[in-house]
């Protein structure tokens, strides 16, 4: 049986390859390391569901279960050899092969004419402001990280910086095109309106 690869499965498997740990600590580490920018761990239930899939498929195993006084039972998980091999295959596939992903923003652009030009421009201006703020955060994090981290630990932040900058540049151009009338909802002059 082949486990479905997901960013969360990769993150959790990576953590137990690093060191045996329990589910709550996995969620903490992802947040502490700012990996929650690339892996959604907002719902602890999704972590447990993914752990159950990894367990079922033999990629991780229970190392021990313990209970401290007045605390819930805690299960420590560790990677199996199959889990280590699968993680390596997943990583190489994710690095080498572009995947078809379906984020919301391109879908919104695809159906832009369902709102007015003014509404679109206002929403895009709001998005641009949010992206500008996020870009400043990432740039600050990178500057801080470069003081004490090896470059390999900053590559996803550098990638995010490049994506945010590219999106911001595109949105600024689109806003300018909406303002100038280059992008409009009106049919082209030589095409009949339907």
VMD Tcl script that draws the C-alpha trace (Angstrom):
set ca {
  {0.00 0.00 0.00}
  {1.36 3.41 -0.92}
  {0.77 6.27 1.48}
  {-0.53 9.44 -0.13}
  {2.17 12.08 -0.05}
  {1.25 15.45 1.41}
  {3.21 18.38 2.83}
  {1.98 17.45 6.31}
  {3.01 13.79 5.91}
  {6.47 14.90 4.76}
  {6.79 17.28 7.72}
  {5.71 14.72 10.32}
  {7.85 11.97 8.85}
  {10.84 14.34 8.73}
  {10.41 15.13 12.42}
  {10.31 11.50 13.53}
  {13.32 10.71 11.31}
  {15.11 13.51 13.16}
  {14.13 12.14 16.60}
  {11.29 10.10 18.08}
  {8.56 12.41 19.33}
  {4.87 12.78 20.15}
  {2.12 14.50 18.15}
  {1.88 17.67 20.24}
  {5.64 18.19 20.06}
  {5.51 17.72 16.27}
  {2.99 20.54 16.02}
  {5.10 22.72 18.35}
  {8.29 22.12 16.36}
  {6.61 22.96 13.06}
  {5.40 26.25 14.54}
  {8.67 27.06 16.35}
  {10.63 26.49 13.17}
  {8.16 28.59 11.18}
  {7.35 25.65 8.93}
  {3.67 26.44 9.46}
  {4.19 28.90 6.61}
  {4.46 25.92 4.27}
  {2.60 23.17 6.18}
  {-0.90 23.64 7.60}
  {-0.92 22.50 11.23}
  {-3.72 24.74 12.45}
  {-5.97 21.75 13.16}
  {-4.41 19.19 15.49}
  {-6.92 16.65 14.18}
  {-5.23 16.69 10.76}
  {-1.94 15.86 12.48}
  {-3.50 12.83 14.18}
  {-5.16 11.70 10.95}
  {-1.83 11.90 9.13}
  {-0.04 10.07 11.95}
  {-2.65 7.30 11.73}
  {-2.06 7.01 7.96}
  {1.72 6.83 8.49}
  {1.24 4.19 11.22}
  {-1.22 2.14 9.14}
  {1.19 2.11 6.20}
  {4.21 1.16 8.31}
  {6.15 4.40 7.80}
  {6.23 5.16 11.52}
  {5.84 2.97 14.61}
  {4.94 3.51 18.24}
  {8.13 3.62 20.27}
  {6.44 3.96 23.65}
  {3.29 5.15 25.37}
  {3.38 6.85 28.75}
  {1.15 8.80 31.07}
  {2.33 11.42 33.50}
  {0.18 12.21 36.50}
  {-2.85 14.37 35.56}
  {-1.79 14.45 31.92}
  {-3.21 12.67 28.89}
  {-1.52 9.58 27.55}
  {1.44 10.43 25.33}
  {2.53 8.25 22.42}
  {6.06 8.63 21.09}
  {6.48 7.77 17.40}
  {9.63 6.83 15.49}
  {10.38 6.31 11.81}
  {10.65 2.84 10.37}
  {13.23 1.95 7.74}
  {10.43 1.96 5.16}
  {9.47 5.43 6.43}
  {13.01 6.73 5.95}
  {13.15 5.32 2.41}
  {9.70 6.70 1.57}
  {10.63 10.15 2.89}
  {13.71 10.19 0.68}
  {11.65 9.17 -2.40}
  {9.00 11.78 -1.62}
  {11.56 14.54 -1.19}
  {13.31 13.75 -4.46}
  {9.99 13.60 -6.31}
  {8.81 16.89 -4.79}
  {12.09 18.61 -5.64}
  {12.32 17.28 -9.19}
  {8.75 17.24 -10.50}
  {6.43 20.26 -10.65}
  {3.00 19.35 -9.31}
  {-0.35 20.70 -10.45}
  {-1.59 22.68 -7.50}
  {-4.81 24.59 -7.31}
  {-4.41 27.66 -5.08}
  {-7.31 30.08 -4.64}
  {-5.77 33.22 -6.11}
  {-5.37 31.96 -9.72}
  {-8.94 30.65 -9.51}
  {-10.13 34.11 -8.45}
  {-8.24 35.65 -11.39}
  {-9.84 33.12 -13.75}
  {-13.29 34.35 -12.74}
  {-12.45 38.04 -12.26}
  {-15.41 39.31 -14.37}
  {-17.93 38.22 -11.70}
  {-17.03 41.41 -9.78}
  {-16.79 44.97 -11.08}
  {-13.53 46.51 -12.17}
  {-13.59 48.87 -9.18}
  {-14.24 45.98 -6.78}
  {-11.43 43.97 -8.34}
  {-9.00 46.88 -8.14}
  {-9.87 47.59 -4.50}
  {-9.47 43.92 -3.55}
  {-6.16 43.71 -5.41}
  {-4.92 46.87 -3.70}
  {-5.78 45.27 -0.36}
  {-3.94 42.09 -1.38}
  {-0.91 44.11 -2.49}
  {-0.76 45.83 0.90}
  {-0.93 42.45 2.67}
  {1.77 41.02 0.41}
  {3.99 44.05 0.98}
  {3.67 43.55 4.75}
  {4.32 39.79 4.44}
  {7.35 40.46 2.24}
  {8.78 42.77 4.90}
  {8.26 40.03 7.53}
  {10.01 37.41 5.41}
  {12.89 39.76 4.65}
  {13.28 40.48 8.37}
  {13.18 36.74 9.20}
  {15.81 36.08 6.54}
  {18.08 38.83 7.85}
  {17.75 37.42 11.38}
  {18.21 33.84 10.21}
  {21.33 34.63 8.20}
  {23.02 35.66 11.45}
  {22.95 32.14 12.90}
  {21.62 29.59 10.37}
  {23.37 27.82 7.55}
  {21.97 28.82 4.13}
  {20.29 25.42 3.64}
  {17.89 26.25 6.48}
  {16.77 29.44 4.75}
  {15.95 28.14 1.27}
  {12.17 27.90 1.80}
  {12.11 31.47 3.15}
  {14.11 32.67 0.15}
  {11.67 30.85 -2.12}
  {8.72 32.46 -0.33}
  {10.39 35.85 -0.68}
  {10.77 35.32 -4.44}
  {7.15 34.15 -4.83}
  {5.74 37.01 -2.79}
  {7.81 39.54 -4.74}
  {6.73 38.07 -8.08}
  {3.05 38.07 -7.05}
  {3.31 41.62 -5.73}
  {4.92 42.79 -8.99}
  {2.18 41.09 -11.02}
  {-0.62 42.54 -8.90}
  {0.82 46.05 -9.12}
  {0.89 45.71 -12.91}
  {-2.69 44.40 -12.97}
  {-3.86 47.28 -10.76}
  {-2.18 49.75 -13.13}
  {-3.83 48.00 -16.10}
  {-7.25 48.25 -14.41}
  {-6.69 51.95 -13.68}
  {-5.55 52.74 -17.22}
  {-8.36 50.78 -18.85}
  {-6.02 48.32 -20.57}
  {-7.85 45.55 -18.69}
  {-11.58 46.04 -18.89}
  {-14.73 43.96 -18.84}
  {-15.93 45.50 -22.09}
  {-15.64 43.39 -25.25}
  {-12.90 44.25 -27.70}
  {-14.03 46.86 -30.24}
  {-14.10 44.36 -33.14}
  {-16.00 41.69 -31.18}
  {-19.76 41.71 -30.60}
  {-20.95 41.85 -27.01}
  {-22.70 38.66 -25.94}
}
mol new
graphics top color blue
foreach p $ca { graphics top sphere $p radius 0.5 }
foreach p [lrange $ca 0 end-1] q [lrange $ca 1 end] { graphics top cylinder $p $q radius 0.2 }
display resetview
